[in-house]
Amino acid sequence: MNSRELFHATFAGEKNLPVPFWIMRQAGRYLPEYRELKSKYSFVDIVKTPELSLEAALQPMRRFDFDCSILFSDILVVSEALGLPYGFKDEGGIYLEKRIESEKNIEALDAESVVEKLDYVFKSLKMLRKELPQKAIIGFCASPFTLAAYMIEGESSKTFPRFSKFMKSESKLFFALLEKLSRALSLYAKQQLYCGIDAFQIFDSHGSMSPTEKYGEYSAQWISPIISELNASARTILFANNMSERFAEMAPLGADAYALDDSVKLSEIFTTYQGHYVLQGNLKNTLLATATPQEVAKSTREIIDDMKPYGRHIFNLSHGITPDAKLENVYALCEEIKK
Ligand code: CP3
């Protein structure tokens, strides 16, 4: 069984198979070959040039032979296509050249134009599909809520103060923005489907800023049309960082898989909320920078053994791999999984 077949068999609920695996941000600065690419081209150039974006996506596959390959791009290409270009701050993090502040700003967003403007993404994805016929190919976008967080805040932030205020005091405008983003992202997702993806991951990285018990109203209902668009033709994975303990609020969305962080034990979620979903995760991402290869292998084994009785597990990290992760630790992780 090749990686792609293994990936689909896992979703079909087959047991006693190897655990398919990949890692979030697998193409990134922890790889010397990625740093080399970045010494010649900017991140935005790599993302916008299909051949370079393909190269970045392939780098971790050559080294580690993961079962899944994710498109090399960013969630912010969609805000750029909507007229809010992004860039990098000298001190780290990102900024947008414009922010959403008013009804006029929201009316000016042309959801229908994103597919045409993001042609470079689809070109890269089609090339990746062709290059790796035996691997599972993953497309992605942000959730409307998470994209709105960046478009209103205008920059990376720990607390998103402008966004939090806007969400509370301008709730009508806030929901009008979510509706528009939901439309744009549905079109974007559908076009990725035509490129031959096996799965589509929705990054709701900031979904935990939704009010308690209101994840459904604030985030999930706007993700729902995106999932419907992909329904039956690609597997859907929801990654909502820091939301694992609010799993009950995410479960009604009906994604095929939920990517969880390391605040929970996967088997406990799986047995508490019974359903037909797959769980993806959840090795603490920072371990790859701070632990020894032996410790990484041990923690990897514990997670695999924990989910073994149930099948329906894709191994991944709690969040993206960090630039200071050690290669020897990634090798230790891969070796343990393939044992
Ligand atoms: O997983 C992969 O390998 C695919 C590529 C991918 C990137 N960004 C490449 C990237 C994916 C899936 C993303 C998603 C993304 N982008 C998210 C959701 C995931 C998460 O981490 O919660 C978010 C919030 C963003 C927005 C974003 N992009 C930020 C805040 C930053 C800056 C972070 C920093 O390092 O300062 C980025 C840049 C970015 N996106 C990088 C990469 C490899 C680092 C850029 C570089 O090479 O310097």
Residues whose N, C-alpha, C, O or C-beta is under 5 A from the ligand:
A	BS01	CP3	I23 M24 R25 Q26 A27 G28 F43 I70 L71 F72 S73 D74 I75 G92 G93 I94 S156 F203 S205 G320
